[in-house]
Amino acid sequence: MSLRRAVVRTSELLSLRKTSARDNLRVGSYPVPPEAYLWWQNRSQVPGGEIKQTFSHFQQKIMWQWFWNAPTRWYWRLSAWAWPVGVPCLLMYIFVYKSCECDVEASIKAKYWW
């Protein structure tokens, strides 16, 4: 029952949000030049057989900030994790893994080396 009420409420809201007839009315006729019509007809084709891309100054401004700040961001992320994660992992690698590796190698050389 509550779902039905919610559906009724949304349908009422959608009817309230409709654009008025005055704003929907077309204000004049807009002539389309033949070259624009031709461009629109060929909108899926690539003119001249090549793709020409542009890079606006807004995109440059956004990407400049991103590239400029990237090294600082990564340095901060890695240095924040250096002591709590990096140093213990390095110590475990040096003292546990390498010592076990050396013990295994010494054991193999003592028993099975000739």
Protein Blocks (a to p, Z undefined) as FASTA:
>chain_A
ZZmmmmmmmmmmmmmmpccfklmpcfbdcdddfklmmmmmmmmbcehhiacddddfklmm
mmmmmmmmmmmmmmmmmmmmmmmmmmmmmmmmmmmmmmmmmmmmmmmmmmmgZZ
